[in-house]
Structures are given as structure tokens and as C-alpha cells.
Amino acid sequence: MNASRDLSNAVLSDLAPDHIRAIAPYQGGKPICELSREMGLQVGDIVKLASNENPLGISPKAEFAIQEALLDIARYPDGNSFALREAVSNKFKVAHNQIVFGNGSNDILELAARAFLTAGCEAIYSQHAFAVYPLVTQATGATGVVVPAKNYGHDLPAMLAAITDKTRMIFVANPNNPTGTLLGKDELFEFLKQVPKHVLVVLDEAYDEYLSAANKSEAIGWLNEFDNLIISRTFSKAYGLAGLRVGFGLCHADIADLMNRVRQPFNVNSIAQAAAVASLADDDFVERSYALNQAGMVQLTQGFNKLRLEYIPSFANFVSFAVKSDTQNAAEVNQKLLQKGVIVRPIANYEMPDYLRVSIGLFSENARFLEVLEEIINK
């Protein structure tokens, strides 16, 4: 019977094409409830700093909107997200037909790949860049081209040099996840000018709300100049709506039309839409989130300096730090942090086996992490 079951499983697996079987599924940050079960810890004693979430939660305006939206939960959501489309259009000064909505910004990345990539095409992305880029590329049967990173960030000249007649898409994260590196605006603009018009550039700006005024993206203003530009944004980070999954893409109307053709009906639920509309109207909450993040960044980096731990200067809401001790490696330190009820993110799968990534939390959460880390490092 076991042999028969094994044979059946093998046959079923063979039904999928090779490029699907080769995909390594995305691994998110460990949930608090999972660590509680594994380690026998109380949920209230666990600090999760693994998934770049907003420690302030959500906007009070969004919370109220969610309660209101619950009253109509038996009905399908607006498949065209009209109210949210209007809010995004007004906020970012783009036309309605330039907007695509997704079940999180990951959905925007996938919609772009599904609309424009196929077997025989190539997509370019950087080493140490967001793991979803190779996933959505592989899922279409296209070939991913990884360009070696420069100082843990994107090497734009090398990415330009990697373009061939098979290239259809380039993914650029700014700031980058998991390294937090940032490309200069002039550098990025010159890069876009040199990318052939038939190659789409997906500019992932998930962490733009955490940038200072001087560093904030100007890419939305570039849409009129670059028809091949797709900008991806999310409500999961500074807006705190990670659990509701809502993101959006901004691009030329013709590109948006094609992406909407492969978009699932009702892909953004009604509660997510209502919360996102309210969040866009709460600038005070975003400003508080930014201020907390700036203070937390100082708190963490000062802690790393005290512990003499190397870290990558970050422009996002997380920091990647190195553990290169003769007595402990990053995986061992991560396991000891878990045993103490502190969840961070190992990033060995990003070809950074000596690094861990920690999200910025509340002051008390950052302090707990640094206290436990110091205890582990000193031992």
C-alpha cells in the first residue's frame, strides 16, 4: 500500500510542469502562536520582530471604517474598488485607469509577471532582493537572471548590462528588502532612461512611507515620461493593514488594462478597501509611525554598536545585522532568540547566512530584543 501511495504521489507531481515543481515556497516570519506551541511560551511573553509590521497597529480611522464595513460583509466587494480608486487617484495625482489593486503588493508583482512574462522570456532582479521576484518569475515559466549585488544593494549598471533580447521585465526594490539599501533618485532616473522601452521596470516601493522627505520617491511623477514603469505600493507596512492584504500598482493605462485582465474578480475584499480608504486620509497616523520608526532605528543601531555587531544601514523599518562569531553563527543565535520568546528573521535564503533581520518595534520590544541578544552574544 505504501509503495502504491508513493507511486501515486510521484505521478501526481509529474502532472505539474518542471518550472512549478522547482519553486521553493515563500516562507513568512514565524507566527507568535506557532512559537508559543513549539516552546511552551505564553503568547503575551513573545515579541515578534520578524515581518516588518507596524508596531502601532492601524489608524483609528481605519478601525472605525472596518467596523462600518462589517455591516455589509454578506455582499461581494466592489470589484473595481471605486472608492479606493478615487482615494488613490486624489492622493497620488494619477488617473483612475492607471491604477491596479491587489491582494497585497505581492499580488501586484504577480499580476505584472502573469500579464507580461512567459516561457522563453527573462526577468532581471538583484541578488539579496525580495524573494517574491524569483517566485513570480518562475511561476510563469520565464527565466530569472540574478545580478550580483553591490554593497548589498542593486547594481544598476550591471542590471542594464544584463538586458538581452529576451528580457521583458526588471524588478527593483527601493528601499530593498531585506537589506534596507536605497538607490539615489538621480541614479534611478538615469537607469530608467537607459532601459529599452520594451522592457518593463517594476519599481517596488513598499517602504516609501518610512523615507525622510529628502529621500522620498519621485517615481510617480516619472510615469508620464516612462511608459514602461510599474510602481508597486502597499498598505501592509506604515499603514498597518498587513492582515487585510491590500496593495496597488501605478502605471500606464495600457499596462494597467492588461494587468486587470489577469486579476481575479473581487481580489481586494470590502473590509480591506474601506480600511485603505480611511488610512489614506490619516496623515497623522503615518507621521507617528514614521517618527516611531526613526527613534527605533536609532535605538537598534546604537545597540548593535554597543555589541560591536556589524549591520547594514537601512532606510526601511528593519535592520539586517551580522553574527560572525567564532563560537556562534546566525542560525544558532536565531534559535536562542526563539527560545527566549523573540522572533526575528533569518535571511540565509537571501544568500546572507551570517545575517538576521530585525523589524523595528515599540521601544519596549526593541529593548527586550537587545537585552536578550546581548545575553546570547556575551555567553
N, C-alpha and C positions, 0 to 999 in steps of 0.2 A: 504493500500500500504506500509506504514512504517513497519507494522508487518511482511509483506511478505518479505521486504528487509532485516529486521533483521534476519528472519529465514534463508534466503538465505546466508547471511554472516556467520551465525553460521555453516551452513552445509559446506560452503567452507573452513572455518577454521578447521573443523574436518577432512578435507582431509589430512592435514599435520600431521606427527607423533608427539607424545607428546613432544619429545626432541627438535623439531623445534619450536613448539608453546611456549616452556618455555624460549627461548632465548630472552634476553633483548638486543636490537641492540646497537652496539658501538656508542658512542656519541663523535664526534670530538670537537676540540676547536671552539668556536663561530666565524664565518667569519666576517670580517670587514664590508662587505656590509649589513649583517643581523643586526648588531648593529646600523649601520647608519640608517636603516629603522626604527628600534624599538625606538631609542632615538632621532631621528631627528638631528643627528650629521653629520658634514661634514666628508667624508672619510679621508681627509688629517689630521683631528684632532684626529684620533683614533690611538692608539698604541696597537698592538696585540702581547702579550707575553704569548700565551696560548698553542702553538703547537710544541715547541722545534725546530723551524725552524732556518736556518742560516740567521742572520740579514744582512750579507754581500751579500746575493743573490747567484749567481752562478759564477763559474770560467769564466774568459774571454775566455778561450779556449773552454769551453763548449758552451758558447754563439755563438761563431763562428761556431762550429760544428752543432749546431741547425739550423743556417741559411743555411748551406750547405745541411743538411738533408731535409729541406723543399722542395728542388728542386725535390726530388724523392718521395714526400708524396703520390702520386697516386698509388704506388706499395706497396704490402704487405711487412712487415719487414722480415728479415732473421729469420725464426722460430727457428733456432739453435743458433742464436746470436754469429756467429763465431768470428767476430772482437772483441766483448766484451769478449767472452770466452778466446780468445788469450790474451787480456789485463789483465784479472783477473788471468789467469794462470801464466803469466810472473811476475805480481806484487806480488802475494802471494805464488808462487812456488808450485802450485798444478797442477795435471794432468787435461786435458780437461774433462775427463769423471768423475771427482769428483765435477763438478760444476753444479748447478741448478739455473736457473734465474727465477725471479718472478716479478709480477706487484707490486713492493714494497716488503719489507721484510715480511709484513703481509701475502703475497701470499706464501712465503716460509714456514711460520708457518702452513698455511692451507694445503699446499701440503704434508707436513710431516704428519699431522693429517689424511688427507684423504687416504694416502698410507698405514698407519700402525694402525690406530685406528678403532674400530668397537664396536657395542653394546656388552656389557659384558667385555670390556677392561676398564682399568683405566689409567688416566694420572694425574701425580702429579705436582703441582705448589704451589708457596708460596702465603700466604696472602700478600696483598699490591703489588702484581706483575702485570704485564701488562695485561689489560683486554682482550686482544685477545686470551690468552691461554685458559680460560674457554669457550670462544665463539667457537673456532675451535674444542675444545673437545666435547662440546655439539652438534655441528652440525653433528658429526659422530655417535651420539648415545652412545658414550663412557661416562664413569662416571669420573667427575673431583674430585680429592682429594686435598683439600686445607690444607697446613701445616702452622700452626701459625708462624708468622714472629718473628725474633729475632732482637731487636733494629731496627725495620723497614726494615730489610733485610732478606735474605734467611738463614734459619737454616738447614744447610746441614746434620748434624747428624739426625735431626728429619725427613728430607726428605728421608734419607736412611731407617730409621725405618718404614716409611710409605709404603715401597715397599711390595707388595704381589704377589701371583702367577698370579694375574690379571693385574698387572702393565705392560704397554707396552711403556710408554713414560714419561719423566720428563722434564719440561720446567724450564730453569734457565736463568734469565736476569742479565747480568753483563757488565756495571752498570745496576742497576734496575730502572725501570720507574714505578711509579712516585716518588720514594723516593731518587734515586740517590746513593744508597749504593753500595759498591764494595766488592766483595769477593777476598781474597788473592789468589795468583796463586798457592801457595803450598796447601792451603786448598781445592781449586777446583780440583787440580790434584789428591789429595788423595781421594776425593769424587768419581771421575771418576774411580779410581782403584777399588772401592768397589761396584760400580753399576754392577749388573749382566749383562752379555753380551747380554742377550735377551731383555734388557730394553734400549730403545733409549734415549739419552740425547740431547735435543735441547738447545744449548747454544746461546742465543740471545745477540749479541754484537753490537747493533745498535749505541752505543755511544763510540765505541773504539777510534775513531779519536780524541776524547776530553780528552783522558787519557795522563798523562805525560809519558815520556819514561820509567820511572821505573815501572809504573803501567800497561803499555800496555800488551795486551793479548799475551800469547804464545800458545794459543789453536790450532792454525793452525798446529804448529809443533807436536801436540799431535795426529793428525789424523792417523799417521802411527801406533800408539800404541792402539788407541781406535776405533775399527771398528763401534761401536755403537754411535759415536759422530756426531752430525749435528751442524754446526756453521752457524748462520744467520747473515748477514751483510746488510747494506742499503746505498743507495746514497741520502737518504732524509734528513740527518742531516748535518754533516760537509760539504758534497759536495753540499748541497743546492738544490737538484733536487726533492724536495718533491712533486711538482706539476706534475712531469713526471712519478712517481711511478716506480722505478726500484730497485731491491734488488737481492741478490744472497745467495745461500747456498753452503757450502763446506762440503763434507762428503765422505765416502767410495763409490767407483764406483757402487757397487751393490745397495746401498741405493739411490744414485742419479738416477740410472736407473729406480727404482720403482717410485720415485717421478716424474720423467719425464713422466711416463705413465699416470699419472692423471693430468698433466699440460695441460692447454688449449693451442691449437695452437696459435702462434703469441701473447703470453701473454705479451711480452715486445715490445712496439712499436718502430719504427725505429728511431724516434727523441730521445727517451729515451736511446736507445742503443748508438747512436752517442754521445750524451752528456755525458754518463757514461764513454765511452772510453776516451774522451778528459779530463774528470775530473780526471781520474786515472793518467793522465800524468802531472797534475798541482799540484805538491807538494807545491809550494809557496803559492797557494790559501789556501790549507789545513792548512799550518803553520800559515798564517794570521788569519784564522778562529779560530784556537786553541789559539793564543795569545789574540785575542779579547775576547774569552770566559773566559780565565783566568783572564783578567782585569775586565770583567763584574762580574765574581763570587766574586771578592774582593769588588767591588762596592756595590753589593746587600747585601752581608753578613755584611759588615760594616754598611749599612743602617739598617738592621734588628737588629744589636747590639745596634745601637743608639736608635731605637724604643723599645728596650727590648722585641723583639719578638723571640720566640723560633723557630729554623729552623733545618732541618736535613742536616748535612754536605754532600755535593753532589760531585760526580765525573763525572757528565754529563754536559749538557748545560741548566740546570734548577735547581731551588731550591724549596723545599716544606717548607712552613713556617706556623706556628700555630697562630690562633686567638682565644684566650681563655679568652676574657674579660668578666666581669660581665655585661657589657652594650651592647656588640656587639658579634655576632658569625661570623663564616667564611662565611656563606651564605649571611648574611647582608652586610658584608664588600665587598664581591664579587659584590653584586648588586650595591653598591655605587661606586665601581670602574667602573663598566659598565656605570653608569650614567655620569661619568666623562670622558668616552671615553678610558678606559684602560681595556683590555681584558686579564685576567689570567685564570687559570684552576681550578675550584672547583673539589675536589677529594673525596667527600663524598661517591661516588660509589666504592671507594677502601677501604672502612671501615675506612676512615680518615676524619670524618665530621668536625673536628676542623682545618683542613689544607687547604691551597690553594697552587697551584704550579705555579711558575712564570718562564717563559723561559728567558734566558739571551739575551738581545737585544743590539742595539747600545748604546753607552754611554748616548746619549740624551734620548733614550727611557727608559733606566733603571732609569735615573734621574727623568723623568716625572712620572714613576710608583711610585718611592719612595716619591716624593713630594706629590702626590695625596694620597698615603697610609698614610703618616704622618698626612695630614689634616684630613682624616677619623678617624684615631686612636685617635688623640688628641680631636676630638669632642666628 
